[in-house]
Amino acid sequence: MWRCRWATTSGAALLELPEQVGPGEEAGNGGPVLTLAFSPDGRRLASGGSDDGTAHVWDLDSGRDLLTLVGHREPVESVAFSPDGGTLATASDDATTAVYRVAWSPDGHRLATASRDGTSRVYLVELDDLVDLARSKVTRGLTAEECQKFLHQDPCPN
């Protein structure tokens, strides 16, 4: 078991959450928790680190596992809620760039990453910001195929 909240005066656990395990796994197979992040409203806790590459979102009032996120091949080393709490970014050493840390900008328009290759990058994540950046760099309009591929928009924004 791992504990996520403690009473500061007595040291007693206020809430205990079960060991992190992936879908279809039994307790004891999940591996250690490596990273935690509170949602901006303080009602949820994201955890990462499971050996199966999953991240979890927990309800802090009930201790219930609200969401199990799958897709990484290695342990999740970093989790971060967007400032509005609507998006969770995760990082794992399984990507070709080996991203191991993620952080949101205070306005939620950018996501920063740190990679094992020594690079740090900042990405635009808001569609309007991406469109503005594309317009500043491209000297022609995007084709319908490019809008679908790069902006996931159909039809293209003006």
C-alpha positions in Angstrom: 0.0 0.0 0.0 1.1 3.6 -0.5 -0.2 6.5 1.4 -1.0 9.9 -0.2 -2.2 12.1 2.7 -1.1 12.3 6.3 -2.4 14.2 9.3 0.5 16.6 10.1 -0.1 16.6 13.9 -0.5 12.8 14.5 1.2 11.3 11.4 -1.8 9.1 10.8 -2.8 8.3 7.3 -5.8 10.2 6.1 -6.2 8.1 3.0 -4.5 5.0 1.8 -4.6 4.1 -1.9 -3.9 0.5 -3.1 -0.7 -0.3 -4.9 -0.7 0.9 -8.4 -1.5 -1.9 -10.8 -2.5 -1.9 -14.5 -5.7 -3.2 -16.0 -6.1 -7.0 -15.4 -3.2 -7.2 -12.9 -3.3 -8.3 -9.3 -1.9 -6.3 -6.4 1.8 -6.8 -6.1 2.5 -6.7 -9.9 2.3 -3.0 -10.4 5.7 -1.6 -9.3 6.5 1.5 -7.3 4.9 4.8 -7.6 7.5 7.3 -9.0 5.5 10.5 -9.5 2.4 12.2 -8.1 0.5 15.4 -9.0 -2.6 17.0 -7.5 -5.3 18.3 -9.7 -5.6 22.1 -9.5 -8.9 21.8 -7.5 -7.2 19.3 -5.1 -9.9 16.7 -5.6 -7.9 14.2 -7.7 -4.4 12.8 -7.6 -2.5 11.4 -10.6 0.1 8.7 -10.0 2.6 7.1 -12.4 5.4 4.6 -12.2 3.8 1.3 -12.6 6.1 -1.2 -14.3 3.4 -1.8 -17.0 3.5 1.8 -18.1 0.2 3.0 -16.7 -0.8 6.2 -14.9 -3.8 6.5 -12.6 -6.1 9.3 -11.6 -7.6 8.9 -8.1 -10.5 10.5 -6.4 -9.2 11.8 -3.0 -12.5 11.8 -1.2 -13.3 8.1 -1.9 -9.9 6.7 -2.8 -11.4 5.3 -6.0 -9.3 4.8 -9.1 -11.2 7.0 -11.6 -9.0 6.4 -14.6 -6.2 4.1 -15.7 -4.2 5.5 -18.6 -2.3 3.0 -20.8 0.1 3.4 -23.7 3.6 3.7 -22.3 5.9 0.7 -22.6 8.1 1.8 -19.6 7.3 3.2 -16.1 5.6 6.6 -16.1 8.2 9.0 -14.6 6.2 12.2 -14.6 2.6 13.3 -14.5 1.2 16.9 -14.6 -2.3 18.3 -14.7 -3.0 21.2 -17.0 -4.0 24.4 -15.1 -7.7 23.8 -15.8 -7.4 20.2 -14.6 -8.9 18.9 -17.9 -5.7 17.3 -19.3 -3.0 15.1 -17.9 0.4 14.9 -19.5 2.5 11.8 -18.8 6.2 11.1 -19.6 8.1 7.8 -19.8 11.5 6.7 -21.0 9.9 4.7 -23.8 9.8 7.5 -26.4 12.5 7.9 -29.0 13.4 11.2 -27.3 13.2 9.6 -23.8 11.0 12.3 -22.3 11.1 11.9 -18.5 9.6 15.1 -17.2 6.6 17.2 -18.2 5.3 20.6 -16.9 2.5 22.9 -18.0 2.8 26.7 -18.4 0.6 28.6 -15.9 -1.8 29.5 -18.8 -2.0 26.0 -20.1 -1.0 26.9 -23.6 2.4 25.3 -23.5 3.9 22.0 -22.4 7.5 21.7 -21.5 9.5 18.4 -21.6 12.9 17.3 -20.4 14.6 14.4 -22.2 17.4 12.1 -21.4 19.3 13.3 -24.4 19.8 16.6 -22.5 17.2 18.6 -24.5 14.3 20.5 -23.1 11.5 21.5 -25.5 8.4 23.7 -25.2 5.3 22.8 -27.2 2.2 24.8 -28.1 -0.9 22.8 -27.2 -3.8 25.2 -27.9 -5.2 24.9 -31.4 -5.4 28.6 -31.9 -1.8 29.0 -30.9 -0.8 26.3 -33.4 -2.7 27.9 -36.2 -1.1 31.3 -35.5 2.3 29.7 -35.5 1.6 27.9 -38.7 0.4 31.1 -40.3 3.6 32.9 -39.3 5.8 30.2 -40.8 3.8 29.0 -43.9 3.5 31.2 -46.9 0.4 29.4 -48.3 -2.8 28.0 -47.0 -3.0 24.5 -45.7 -4.7 21.8 -47.8 -7.6 19.9 -46.3 -5.4 16.8 -45.9 -2.8 18.9 -44.0 -5.5 20.4 -41.7 -6.7 16.9 -40.9 -3.2 15.5 -40.4 -1.6 18.3 -38.4 -4.5 20.2 -36.8 -7.1 17.4 -36.6 -9.6 19.9 -38.1 -12.1 19.5 -40.9 -12.7 21.9 -42.4 -9.5 24.1 -42.0 -9.8 27.1 -39.6 -9.7 30.4 -41.5 
